[in-house]
Amino acid sequence: MHFLQIIEALSVGILFSILLIKTSKFEVRGREIFLKRSKAFAFILIGLLIVRVIAKLVLSSTIDFGEISGMFWILAFGMIVPWRVAMYLQFKKLHNELHNG
């Protein structure tokens, strides 16, 4: 796998994570913090799956199976890590506001 392919897969994953970050919100009930279920979340995941399947079908004719598998793993990693970090930071901010203010 070439360095450019790694950067491309990571970049696409980070772009996809923006959708997840924008649709994931917390809510406070009493003194507890909960992740609010988004109606768009399921549609976004299904949409991302469709994009992934189409991309895999298109790219599989020009890129080796092992390389494409690695690229999609990096894409998923690039999507999940920024999303989880953003969720953690949002949670900590809300937690500090709730318990310190």
N, C-alpha and C positions, 0 to 999 in steps of 0.2 A: 504494500500500500504506500502510495506516495504521500509526501507531506502535504501537498495541496489537497488531496482527497480527504485527509484528516481535518484540515481547516474547513473545507466545504461542509463536511458532515457535522462538525461541531457548530458551525455558523447556522446551519439550517435548524439544528436542535435548539439553539439559543433563540432563534426567531420564533419557533413553535412554542417555546416556553413562555413567551410574552402573552400568548392567548390564554394559557393556563393561569398565569399570574393575574391577568386582568379579570378573570372570571372567578377567582378564589378570594372570598372575603370572610372575615371573622365577624361574629356578633357576640354581644355580652348578654347573658341571661343571669340576673342576680349578680353574683360576683364570680361567675364562671365564664370562660371564653370557649366558644364553639366555632368550628368551621361551618359557614353557612352553605348549604347545598345549593348549587347553581343549576338552573334548568338547562343552561347552555353547555354545561360541562360534558354531559354524555354526548351531545352532538359534536362538540369539539373533538373529543376522543375518537368518535366514529369517523369524523372528517379526516383527522390525522391518520387513522388507520387506512382509509381509502387512498389518501395521498401516498402513504408509504407503499401500499400494494401496487399502485400504478407505477410509482417510481422504480420499484423493484422489478416489475415486468419490463419496463423500458430499459433500465440499466443492465439487466441480467444478460442481455445479448452482447454487451460491449465490455462488461467488467466481470472478472472471475468471481465464482460463487463465494470463495473465502474472503475476498476483498469486500464484496458487497455486504456480506454478513458483518464484517468488522465495521464497515461504514455505518450500517444501521444501528449497531450497538453504540457507537460513538454518538450518533444522532440522538438516540434515546437518553444516553448519559448527559449529553449537552442540553437536553430538554428538561430532564428531571432535576438535576442539581441546581440550576438557577431558580427553578420553581420552588424547590424545597428551601433554599436559602432565603428567598423572598418571603415565603410563608413564615419562616422562623423569625425573620426581622420584624415582620408585621405583628406576629404574636408577641414578641418581646416588647415592642413599643406599646401595644395595647395592654399588656400585663403590667408594665411600669406605670402607665397612666391610671390603671384601675387600682393598683395597690399603693402607689406613692402619691397620688393626687386626689 
